Amino acid sequence: MEILIIGGTGETGQWFARFFKDRGFGVTVWGKNRRLDVAERLGVPFADDLDKAISESDIVMISVPINVTESIIREVAPKMRTGSLLMDVTSIKKGPVDAMERYAPEGVECLGTHPMFGPSIPDIRGQTVILTPTRRCAKWLPIIEEIYTKAGAHIEVITPVEHDEVMRVVQGLTHFAYISIAATLEAINFDVAKSRRFMSPVYEIMLDFVGRILAQNPYLYAMIQTNPHVTDLHEIFIDECRSLSDLIKEGDIEGFVERMKRAARHFANTEAAQRRSEKLINMKIAEYERFLGSVKSDCAVKHLYTGRVHTGTLVEVTPLRITLQKKKRKIHLKIENVKLLTEEEYNDWRRREMARVTKDVSVYIPDGSDPRVIERLIEGLSPEIISVRVIDTYSKSDEGVSITYRLTLLQENQRETLQRVIDLLVGIGCRER
């Protein structure tokens, strides 16, 4: 099945290019910036002849900024072949879906989609994807739904109007409030970095969400705010802020308390929200406790932004940073930027990244012993052992059966690992040859 991603050299387009490629699709990308290097890095072709690629694709996905989505649909849709699917991934649905139905030929099916996650998410598992099918999407809706569901996504199917009404709060109001907080911090020249020394868990989480939004493409967030359903919320939000501020200025504590109670009654089930937030807070505390419990131990941490793994002895942990000792050098890392790898993750990383050596061990095995069972015993002895295989069997009547095992080991600590293997073999009755 062939899919063309228009805007496939952008961050979101690249994410979906990898997603569909991993699932066996023939993926082609196109972007007006003609980033051939991106296509090469993705391992997919760039559509030099866009019209030809459109007409030959089973699916055309539009992954471009919101403000040009409808114009791109107007150009692309009429060129699609009968039986194919046109879909978008924008965060506004009514306009793009109307455009798809208006400009696509009758034999082309149309589907609005909104993945509720950004391109920094490594996996779709556990993420929500909203589908807003048009009146003609009988063939492709179950196919797309199955692709995402099998990948572990949660699917919601609603109308474009319902989507835009919900998104005006889920994205529009939420982003506006967070960006307003960030703008206020800038206006008062507040030292955000210094404030982290005094933060509560709730403040830390809030600050991280504000920072997360600020780290994204500001044009994307500006486009989200242009949703016609959002603009009226700006005034409502500002009016409510003024109203609460006036209550405090007037010293009307009871009025403020009543307003907060009314909001809580409307919010409903605040107890569940508190439990969920406490779970998030406790996760951060548990992570910190893991670091504390690993002091004086050899460990590995992965930098969340560079992907680099740092190894060494953990010699110091503070609420803000950790220190690894590697030989005579100390490595200082911000605790917010790193993840402590589990033993399994660390061993997997070592197996992938570290140098290997090959060693042969020859032994006489006890009468009646199965060399394959011994092979499995060696494999399970240590994570330092990458693989074990029998490369030679030699029978000598007066000595018994000699087996030569070829071991692939991590180069680091190879002598200690090899000695452990020999000790195991001798311990189960084998004799070195």
TORVEX-101660 format. One record per residue (C-alpha): residue number from 1; residue in one letter; x, y, z. Coordinates in nm, 2 decimals, padded with zeros to 4 digits. Each point is the difference from the previous one (the first is absolute). Example, Ala and Ser with C-alpha at 12.3 -4.5 7.8 and 13.67 -1.06 7.14 Angstrom:
TORVEX-101660
<r 1; a; <01.23; -00.45; 00.78>>,
<r 2; s; <00.14; 00.34; -00.07>>,
end
This chain:
TORVEX-101660
<r 1; m; <00.00; 00.00; 00.00>>,
<r 2; e; <00.14; 00.34; -00.10>>,
<r 3; i; <-00.03; 00.31; 00.21>>,
<r 4; l; <00.11; 00.35; -00.10>>,
<r 5; i; <00.06; 00.25; 00.29>>,
<r 6; i; <-00.03; 00.36; -00.11>>,
<r 7; g; <00.20; 00.19; 00.25>>,
<r 8; g; <00.19; -00.32; 00.07>>,
<r 9; t; <00.33; 00.18; 00.06>>,
<r 10; g; <-00.14; 00.19; 00.30>>,
<r 11; e; <00.01; -00.14; 00.35>>,
<r 12; t; <-00.35; -00.14; 00.01>>,
<r 13; g; <00.03; -00.13; -00.36>>,
<r 14; q; <00.33; -00.17; 00.09>>,
<r 15; w; <-00.16; -00.17; 00.30>>,
<r 16; f; <-00.28; -00.15; -00.22>>,
<r 17; a; <00.25; -00.09; -00.28>>,
<r 18; r; <00.18; -00.22; 00.26>>,
<r 19; f; <-00.32; -00.13; 00.14>>,
<r 20; f; <-00.14; -00.12; -00.33>>,
<r 21; k; <00.33; -00.12; -00.13>>,
<r 22; d; <00.04; -00.22; 00.30>>,
<r 23; r; <-00.33; -00.16; -00.08>>,
<r 24; g; <00.09; -00.10; -00.35>>,
<r 25; f; <-00.14; 00.30; -00.20>>,
<r 26; g; <00.18; 00.14; -00.30>>,
<r 27; v; <00.06; 00.35; 00.12>>,
<r 28; t; <00.07; 00.31; -00.21>>,
<r 29; v; <00.05; 00.35; 00.14>>,
<r 30; w; <-00.03; 00.35; -00.15>>,
<r 31; g; <00.07; 00.34; 00.15>>,
<r 32; k; <00.02; 00.34; -00.16>>,
<r 33; n; <00.34; 00.05; 00.16>>,
<r 34; r; <00.13; -00.30; -00.21>>,
<r 35; r; <00.19; -00.15; 00.29>>,
<r 36; l; <00.14; -00.30; -00.19>>,
<r 37; d; <00.24; -00.06; 00.29>>,
<r 38; v; <-00.30; -00.07; 00.23>>,
<r 39; a; <-00.15; -00.25; -00.25>>,
<r 40; e; <00.34; -00.17; -00.02>>,
<r 41; r; <00.03; -00.01; 00.38>>,
<r 42; l; <-00.35; -00.16; 00.02>>,
<r 43; g; <00.10; -00.25; -00.27>>,
<r 44; v; <-00.30; 00.10; -00.22>>,
<r 45; p; <-00.03; 00.16; -00.34>>,
<r 46; f; <-00.07; 00.37; -00.05>>,
<r 47; a; <-00.28; 00.07; -00.25>>,
<r 48; d; <00.18; 00.20; -00.28>>,
<r 49; d; <-00.31; -00.03; -00.21>>,
<r 50; l; <-00.27; 00.08; 00.25>>,
<r 51; d; <-00.30; -00.03; -00.24>>,
<r 52; k; <00.12; -00.35; -00.10>>,
<r 53; a; <00.05; -00.10; 00.37>>,
<r 54; i; <-00.35; 00.12; 00.09>>,
<r 55; s; <-00.17; -00.19; -00.28>>,
<r 56; e; <00.19; -00.33; 00.09>>,
<r 57; s; <-00.06; 00.01; 00.37>>,
<r 58; d; <-00.25; -00.20; 00.20>>,
<r 59; i; <00.00; 00.26; 00.28>>,
<r 60; v; <00.10; 00.36; -00.01>>,
<r 61; m; <00.06; 00.15; 00.34>>,
<r 62; i; <00.00; 00.38; 00.04>>,
<r 63; s; <00.25; 00.11; 00.28>>,
<r 64; v; <00.05; 00.37; -00.05>>,
<r 65; p; <-00.07; 00.31; 00.22>>,
<r 66; i; <-00.36; 00.07; 00.08>>,
<r 67; n; <-00.01; 00.33; -00.19>>,
<r 68; v; <00.09; -00.17; -00.33>>,
<r 69; t; <-00.18; -00.34; 00.04>>,
<r 70; e; <-00.31; 00.09; -00.19>>,
<r 71; s; <00.19; 00.16; -00.29>>,
<r 72; i; <00.22; -00.32; -00.03>>,
<r 73; i; <-00.31; -00.21; 00.01>>,
<r 74; r; <-00.15; 00.21; -00.28>>,
<r 75; e; <00.31; -00.06; -00.21>>,
<r 76; v; <00.05; -00.37; 00.08>>,
<r 77; a; <-00.35; -00.16; 00.02>>,
<r 78; p; <-00.11; 00.03; -00.37>>,
<r 79; k; <00.32; -00.19; -00.11>>,
<r 80; m; <-00.08; -00.31; 00.21>>,
<r 81; r; <-00.11; -00.33; -00.15>>,
<r 82; t; <-00.33; -00.18; 00.06>>,
<r 83; g; <00.01; -00.23; 00.31>>,
<r 84; s; <00.28; 00.19; 00.18>>,
<r 85; l; <-00.02; 00.18; 00.33>>,
<r 86; l; <00.07; 00.37; 00.08>>,
<r 87; m; <00.07; 00.07; 00.37>>,
<r 88; d; <00.15; 00.28; 00.21>>,
<r 89; v; <00.16; 00.03; 00.35>>,
<r 90; t; <-00.09; 00.36; 00.10>>,
<r 91; s; <-00.14; 00.11; 00.33>>,
<r 92; i; <-00.30; 00.17; -00.16>>,
<r 93; k; <-00.25; -00.22; -00.18>>,
<r 94; k; <-00.30; 00.17; -00.13>>,
<r 95; g; <00.17; 00.21; -00.26>>,
<r 96; p; <00.24; -00.27; -00.13>>,
<r 97; v; <-00.27; -00.27; -00.01>>,
<r 98; d; <-00.24; 00.24; -00.19>>,
<r 99; a; <00.29; 00.07; -00.25>>,
<r 100; m; <00.07; -00.37; -00.05>>,
<r 101; e; <-00.37; -00.07; -00.08>>,
<r 102; r; <-00.02; 00.30; -00.23>>,
<r 103; y; <00.31; -00.05; -00.21>>,
<r 104; a; <00.05; -00.38; 00.00>>,
<r 105; p; <-00.17; -00.20; -00.29>>,
<r 106; e; <-00.30; -00.21; 00.10>>,
<r 107; g; <00.21; -00.32; -00.02>>,
<r 108; v; <00.26; 00.12; 00.25>>,
<r 109; e; <-00.07; -00.06; 00.37>>,
<r 110; c; <00.08; 00.27; 00.26>>,
<r 111; l; <00.09; -00.03; 00.37>>,
<r 112; g; <00.09; 00.27; 00.25>>,
<r 113; t; <00.24; -00.11; 00.27>>,
<r 114; h; <00.16; 00.17; 00.30>>,
<r 115; p; <00.28; -00.19; 00.18>>,
<r 116; m; <-00.01; 00.14; 00.36>>,
<r 117; f; <00.38; -00.01; 00.04>>,
<r 118; g; <00.31; 00.17; -00.14>>,
<r 119; p; <00.29; -00.13; -00.20>>,
<r 120; s; <00.21; -00.03; 00.31>>,
<r 121; i; <-00.20; -00.30; 00.12>>,
<r 122; p; <00.20; -00.31; -00.09>>,
<r 123; d; <-00.30; -00.24; -00.03>>,
<r 124; i; <-00.37; 00.02; -00.08>>,
<r 125; r; <-00.08; -00.26; 00.27>>,
<r 126; g; <-00.23; 00.15; 00.26>>,
<r 127; q; <-00.06; 00.32; -00.20>>,
<r 128; t; <-00.34; 00.12; -00.13>>,
<r 129; v; <-00.08; 00.05; -00.37>>,
<r 130; i; <-00.32; 00.18; -00.09>>,
<r 131; l; <-00.17; -00.09; -00.32>>,
<r 132; t; <-00.27; 00.22; -00.17>>,
<r 133; p; <-00.12; -00.20; -00.30>>,
<r 134; t; <-00.19; 00.16; -00.28>>,
<r 135; r; <-00.32; -00.13; -00.16>>,
<r 136; r; <00.21; -00.21; -00.24>>,
<r 137; c; <00.25; -00.20; 00.20>>,
<r 138; a; <-00.15; -00.35; 00.01>>,
<r 139; k; <00.30; -00.18; -00.13>>,
<r 140; w; <00.29; 00.18; 00.16>>,
<r 141; l; <-00.13; 00.08; 00.35>>,
<r 142; p; <00.03; -00.35; 00.14>>,
<r 143; i; <00.34; -00.05; -00.17>>,
<r 144; i; <00.15; 00.31; 00.16>>,
<r 145; e; <-00.17; -00.07; 00.33>>,
<r 146; e; <00.15; -00.35; 00.00>>,
<r 147; i; <00.35; 00.13; -00.08>>,
<r 148; y; <00.00; 00.23; 00.29>>,
<r 149; t; <-00.17; -00.24; 00.24>>,
<r 150; k; <00.25; -00.28; -00.08>>,
<r 151; a; <00.28; 00.25; 00.08>>,
<r 152; g; <-00.15; 00.05; 00.34>>,
<r 153; a; <-00.18; 00.33; -00.05>>,
<r 154; h; <-00.34; 00.10; 00.15>>,
<r 155; i; <-00.25; 00.11; -00.26>>,
<r 156; e; <-00.28; 00.25; 00.03>>,
<r 157; v; <-00.24; 00.05; -00.29>>,
<r 158; i; <-00.20; 00.33; 00.01>>,
<r 159; t; <-00.13; 00.26; -00.24>>,
<r 160; p; <00.22; 00.29; -00.11>>,
<r 161; v; <-00.22; 00.25; 00.18>>,
<r 162; e; <00.02; -00.20; 00.32>>,
<r 163; h; <00.38; -00.02; -00.03>>,
<r 164; d; <00.04; 00.38; -00.04>>,
<r 165; e; <-00.23; 00.07; 00.29>>,
<r 166; v; <00.20; -00.23; 00.23>>,
<r 167; m; <00.34; 00.11; -00.13>>,
<r 168; r; <-00.07; 00.37; 00.07>>,
<r 169; v; <00.05; -00.10; 00.37>>,
<r 170; v; <00.23; -00.30; -00.02>>,
<r 171; q; <00.25; 00.18; -00.21>>,
<r 172; g; <-00.11; 00.36; -00.05>>,
<r 173; l; <-00.08; 00.11; 00.36>>,
<r 174; t; <00.27; -00.22; 00.16>>,
<r 175; h; <00.28; 00.12; -00.23>>,
<r 176; f; <-00.12; 00.36; 00.04>>,
<r 177; a; <00.01; -00.02; 00.38>>,
<r 178; y; <00.35; -00.16; 00.01>>,
<r 179; i; <00.14; 00.25; -00.25>>,
<r 180; s; <-00.16; 00.28; 00.20>>,
<r 181; i; <00.18; -00.12; 00.31>>,
<r 182; a; <00.33; -00.01; -00.20>>,
<r 183; a; <-00.06; 00.35; -00.13>>,
<r 184; t; <-00.07; 00.12; 00.36>>,
<r 185; l; <00.32; -00.15; 00.12>>,
<r 186; e; <00.19; 00.18; -00.28>>,
<r 187; a; <-00.19; 00.33; 00.07>>,
<r 188; i; <00.11; 00.00; 00.37>>,
<r 189; n; <00.35; -00.12; -00.09>>,
<r 190; f; <-00.04; -00.30; 00.23>>,
<r 191; d; <00.30; -00.23; 00.05>>,
<r 192; v; <-00.16; -00.33; -00.10>>,
<r 193; a; <00.32; -00.20; 00.04>>,
<r 194; k; <00.07; 00.14; 00.35>>,
<r 195; s; <-00.36; -00.08; 00.10>>,
<r 196; r; <00.05; -00.37; -00.05>>,
<r 197; r; <00.21; 00.00; 00.32>>,
<r 198; f; <-00.32; 00.08; 00.20>>,
<r 199; m; <-00.26; -00.18; -00.20>>,
<r 200; s; <-00.28; -00.23; 00.12>>,
<r 201; p; <-00.09; -00.31; -00.21>>,
<r 202; v; <-00.31; 00.17; -00.14>>,
<r 203; y; <00.20; 00.31; -00.10>>,
<r 204; e; <00.27; -00.22; -00.16>>,
<r 205; i; <-00.25; -00.19; -00.21>>,
<r 206; m; <-00.18; 00.32; -00.11>>,
<r 207; l; <00.33; 00.16; -00.09>>,
<r 208; d; <00.10; -00.30; -00.20>>,
<r 209; f; <-00.32; 00.01; -00.20>>,
<r 210; v; <00.04; 00.37; -00.07>>,
<r 211; g; <00.36; -00.06; -00.11>>,
<r 212; r; <-00.11; -00.29; -00.22>>,
<r 213; i; <-00.24; 00.22; -00.19>>,
<r 214; l; <00.26; 00.28; -00.04>>,
<r 215; a; <00.25; -00.26; -00.14>>,
<r 216; q; <-00.24; -00.07; -00.29>>,
<r 217; n; <-00.05; 00.18; -00.33>>,
<r 218; p; <-00.17; 00.33; 00.09>>,
<r 219; y; <-00.16; 00.03; -00.34>>,
<r 220; l; <-00.19; -00.33; 00.07>>,
<r 221; y; <-00.13; 00.14; 00.32>>,
<r 222; a; <-00.09; 00.33; -00.16>>,
<r 223; m; <-00.20; -00.20; -00.26>>,
<r 224; i; <-00.19; -00.19; 00.26>>,
<r 225; q; <-00.11; 00.32; 00.16>>,
<r 226; t; <-00.15; 00.11; -00.34>>,
<r 227; n; <-00.27; -00.28; 00.04>>,
<r 228; p; <-00.32; 00.21; -00.03>>,
<r 229; h; <-00.14; -00.18; 00.31>>,
<r 230; v; <00.30; 00.11; 00.21>>,
<r 231; t; <00.00; 00.38; -00.04>>,
<r 232; d; <-00.31; 00.06; 00.21>>,
<r 233; l; <00.16; -00.20; 00.28>>,
<r 234; h; <00.28; 00.25; 00.02>>,
<r 235; e; <-00.24; 00.27; 00.12>>,
<r 236; i; <-00.19; -00.24; 00.23>>,
<r 237; f; <00.33; -00.11; 00.16>>,
<r 238; i; <00.13; 00.36; 00.04>>,
<r 239; d; <-00.34; 00.11; 00.15>>,
<r 240; e; <00.02; -00.29; 00.25>>,
<r 241; c; <00.35; 00.10; 00.10>>,
<r 242; r; <-00.10; 00.36; 00.05>>,
<r 243; s; <-00.31; -00.11; 00.20>>,
<r 244; l; <00.22; -00.22; 00.24>>,
<r 245; s; <00.25; 00.28; 00.02>>,
<r 246; d; <-00.26; 00.25; 00.10>>,
<r 247; l; <-00.14; -00.22; 00.27>>,
<r 248; i; <00.35; -00.01; 00.16>>,
<r 249; k; <00.06; 00.37; -00.05>>,
<r 250; e; <-00.33; 00.07; 00.18>>,
<r 251; g; <00.09; -00.24; 00.28>>,
<r 252; d; <-00.30; -00.22; -00.08>>,
<r 253; i; <00.14; -00.32; 00.13>>,
<r 254; e; <-00.34; -00.17; 00.02>>,
<r 255; g; <-00.08; 00.11; -00.35>>,
<r 256; f; <00.33; -00.16; -00.12>>,
<r 257; v; <-00.07; -00.32; 00.20>>,
<r 258; e; <-00.36; -00.02; -00.15>>,
<r 259; r; <00.13; 00.05; -00.35>>,
<r 260; m; <00.26; -00.28; 00.05>>,
<r 261; k; <-00.27; -00.23; 00.15>>,
<r 262; r; <-00.22; 00.06; -00.30>>,
<r 263; a; <00.28; -00.09; -00.24>>,
<r 264; a; <00.07; -00.31; 00.20>>,
<r 265; r; <-00.36; -00.11; -00.02>>,
<r 266; h; <00.00; 00.05; -00.37>>,
<r 267; f; <00.34; -00.18; -00.04>>,
<r 268; a; <-00.14; -00.30; 00.18>>,
<r 269; n; <00.20; -00.30; 00.14>>,
<r 270; t; <00.28; 00.21; 00.13>>,
<r 271; e; <00.10; -00.29; 00.22>>,
<r 272; a; <00.09; -00.21; -00.31>>,
<r 273; a; <00.20; 00.29; -00.14>>,
<r 274; q; <00.19; 00.03; 00.32>>,
<r 275; r; <00.08; -00.37; 00.00>>,
<r 276; r; <00.13; 00.03; -00.36>>,
<r 277; s; <00.21; 00.30; 00.08>>,
<r 278; e; <00.14; -00.17; 00.31>>,
<r 279; k; <00.09; -00.30; -00.21>>,
<r 280; l; <00.20; 00.23; -00.23>>,
<r 281; i; <00.17; 00.17; 00.30>>,
<r 282; n; <00.08; -00.33; 00.15>>,
<r 283; m; <00.16; -00.12; -00.32>>,
<r 284; k; <00.24; 00.30; 00.02>>,
<r 285; i; <00.07; -00.08; 00.36>>,
<r 286; a; <00.06; -00.37; -00.08>>,
<r 287; e; <00.24; 00.09; -00.27>>,
<r 288; y; <00.20; 00.22; 00.24>>,
<r 289; e; <00.00; -00.28; 00.25>>,
<r 290; r; <00.14; -00.24; -00.26>>,
<r 291; f; <00.29; 00.24; -00.06>>,
<r 292; l; <00.06; 00.02; 00.38>>,
<r 293; g; <-00.01; -00.38; 00.02>>,
<r 294; s; <00.27; -00.03; -00.27>>,
<r 295; v; <00.26; 00.22; 00.17>>,
<r 296; k; <00.34; -00.17; 00.01>>,
<r 297; s; <-00.12; -00.25; -00.27>>,
<r 298; d; <00.11; -00.03; -00.36>>,
<r 299; c; <-00.29; 00.11; -00.22>>,
<r 300; a; <-00.10; 00.16; -00.33>>,
<r 301; v; <-00.22; 00.30; -00.07>>,
<r 302; k; <-00.15; 00.10; -00.33>>,
<r 303; h; <-00.02; 00.37; -00.10>>,
<r 304; l; <-00.36; 00.06; -00.11>>,
<r 305; y; <00.09; 00.25; -00.27>>,
<r 306; t; <00.32; -00.12; -00.15>>,
<r 307; g; <-00.06; -00.37; 00.05>>,
<r 308; r; <00.35; -00.04; 00.13>>,
<r 309; v; <00.06; -00.26; 00.27>>,
<r 310; h; <00.24; 00.10; 00.28>>,
<r 311; t; <00.16; -00.27; 00.22>>,
<r 312; g; <00.20; 00.00; 00.32>>,
<r 313; t; <-00.03; -00.01; 00.38>>,
<r 314; l; <-00.28; 00.21; 00.13>>,
<r 315; v; <00.17; 00.21; 00.27>>,
<r 316; e; <-00.24; 00.28; 00.08>>,
<r 317; v; <-00.37; 00.07; -00.03>>,
<r 318; t; <-00.18; 00.34; 00.07>>,
<r 319; p; <-00.35; 00.11; -00.09>>,
<r 320; l; <00.15; 00.18; -00.30>>,
<r 321; r; <00.29; -00.21; -00.13>>,
<r 322; i; <00.19; -00.33; 00.02>>,
<r 323; t; <00.37; -00.06; -00.02>>,
<r 324; l; <00.16; -00.31; -00.17>>,
<r 325; q; <00.36; -00.09; 00.06>>,
<r 326; k; <00.18; -00.16; -00.30>>,
<r 327; k; <00.36; -00.08; 00.08>>,
<r 328; k; <00.14; 00.34; 00.10>>,
<r 329; r; <-00.27; 00.21; -00.17>>,
<r 330; k; <-00.33; 00.12; 00.15>>,
<r 331; i; <-00.31; 00.05; -00.21>>,
<r 332; h; <-00.26; 00.24; 00.13>>,
<r 333; l; <-00.35; -00.04; -00.15>>,
<r 334; k; <-00.33; 00.18; 00.07>>,
<r 335; i; <-00.23; -00.26; 00.16>>,
<r 336; e; <-00.30; 00.14; -00.21>>,
<r 337; n; <00.19; -00.09; -00.32>>,
<r 338; v; <00.09; -00.37; 00.07>>,
<r 339; k; <-00.16; -00.33; 00.06>>,
<r 340; l; <00.16; -00.27; 00.21>>,
<r 341; l; <00.01; -00.32; -00.21>>,
<r 342; t; <-00.12; -00.32; 00.15>>,
<r 343; e; <00.24; -00.29; 00.02>>,
<r 344; e; <-00.18; -00.16; -00.30>>,
<r 345; e; <00.02; 00.33; -00.20>>,
<r 346; y; <00.36; 00.04; 00.09>>,
<r 347; n; <00.09; -00.35; -00.11>>,
<r 348; d; <-00.19; 00.04; -00.33>>,
<r 349; w; <00.19; 00.32; -00.06>>,
<r 350; r; <00.34; -00.16; 00.07>>,
<r 351; r; <-00.08; -00.29; -00.23>>,
<r 352; r; <-00.08; 00.24; -00.28>>,
<r 353; e; <00.27; 00.26; 00.04>>,
<r 354; m; <00.31; -00.15; 00.17>>,
<r 355; a; <00.29; -00.18; -00.17>>,
<r 356; r; <00.00; -00.38; -00.02>>,
<r 357; v; <00.26; -00.28; 00.00>>,
<r 358; t; <-00.02; -00.37; -00.09>>,
<r 359; k; <00.15; -00.27; 00.22>>,
<r 360; d; <00.01; -00.38; -00.04>>,
<r 361; v; <-00.02; -00.23; 00.30>>,
<r 362; s; <00.06; -00.38; -00.04>>,
<r 363; v; <-00.11; -00.25; 00.27>>,
<r 364; y; <-00.06; -00.36; 00.05>>,
<r 365; i; <-00.37; -00.03; 00.11>>,
<r 366; p; <-00.13; -00.27; 00.24>>,
<r 367; d; <-00.13; -00.32; -00.15>>,
<r 368; g; <-00.36; 00.03; -00.10>>,
<r 369; s; <00.00; 00.38; 00.01>>,
<r 370; d; <-00.18; 00.20; -00.27>>,
<r 371; p; <00.23; 00.26; -00.15>>,
<r 372; r; <-00.30; 00.22; -00.10>>,
<r 373; v; <-00.13; 00.01; 00.36>>,
<r 374; i; <00.35; 00.11; 00.11>>,
<r 375; e; <-00.01; 00.26; -00.28>>,
<r 376; r; <-00.32; 00.15; 00.15>>,
<r 377; l; <00.15; 00.00; 00.35>>,
<r 378; i; <00.29; 00.21; -00.13>>,
<r 379; e; <-00.23; 00.24; -00.18>>,
<r 380; g; <-00.19; 00.07; 00.32>>,
<r 381; l; <00.30; 00.04; 00.21>>,
<r 382; s; <00.06; 00.38; -00.06>>,
<r 383; p; <-00.13; 00.29; -00.21>>,
<r 384; e; <00.36; 00.04; -00.10>>,
<r 385; i; <-00.04; -00.31; -00.22>>,
<r 386; i; <-00.16; 00.09; -00.34>>,
<r 387; s; <-00.01; -00.35; -00.15>>,
<r 388; v; <00.12; -00.35; 00.03>>,
<r 389; r; <00.02; -00.28; -00.26>>,
<r 390; v; <00.17; -00.34; -00.04>>,
<r 391; i; <00.26; 00.02; -00.28>>,
<r 392; d; <00.17; -00.34; 00.05>>,
<r 393; t; <-00.07; -00.35; 00.15>>,
<r 394; y; <00.28; -00.24; 00.04>>,
<r 395; s; <-00.04; -00.36; 00.14>>,
<r 396; k; <00.30; -00.18; 00.15>>,
<r 397; s; <-00.08; -00.33; 00.16>>,
<r 398; d; <00.24; 00.03; 00.30>>,
<r 399; e; <-00.07; 00.36; 00.07>>,
<r 400; g; <-00.37; 00.04; -00.08>>,
<r 401; v; <-00.17; 00.26; -00.22>>,
<r 402; s; <00.17; 00.33; -00.05>>,
<r 403; i; <-00.22; 00.31; -00.09>>,
<r 404; t; <00.13; 00.33; -00.12>>,
<r 405; y; <-00.23; 00.30; 00.08>>,
<r 406; r; <00.05; 00.33; -00.18>>,
<r 407; l; <-00.10; 00.29; 00.22>>,
<r 408; t; <-00.07; 00.36; -00.11>>,
<r 409; l; <00.06; 00.22; 00.30>>,
<r 410; l; <00.00; 00.37; 00.08>>,
<r 411; q; <00.36; 00.12; -00.02>>,
<r 412; e; <-00.03; 00.18; 00.33>>,
<r 413; n; <00.06; -00.25; 00.29>>,
<r 414; q; <00.06; -00.28; -00.25>>,
<r 415; r; <00.26; -00.17; 00.23>>,
<r 416; e; <-00.23; -00.01; 00.29>>,
<r 417; t; <-00.29; -00.13; -00.21>>,
<r 418; l; <00.21; -00.27; -00.16>>,
<r 419; q; <00.12; -00.12; 00.34>>,
<r 420; r; <-00.37; -00.01; 00.12>>,
<r 421; v; <-00.08; -00.23; -00.30>>,
<r 422; i; <00.30; -00.23; 00.08>>,
<r 423; d; <-00.10; -00.01; 00.37>>,
<r 424; l; <-00.36; -00.10; -00.11>>,
<r 425; l; <00.12; -00.28; -00.23>>,
<r 426; v; <00.24; -00.14; 00.26>>,
<r 427; g; <-00.28; 00.03; 00.26>>,
<r 428; i; <-00.23; -00.23; -00.20>>,
<r 429; g; <00.27; -00.26; -00.05>>,
<r 430; c; <00.17; 00.11; -00.33>>,
<r 431; r; <00.38; -00.02; -00.04>>,
<r 432; e; <00.20; 00.26; -00.18>>,
<r 433; r; <00.18; -00.13; -00.31>>,
end
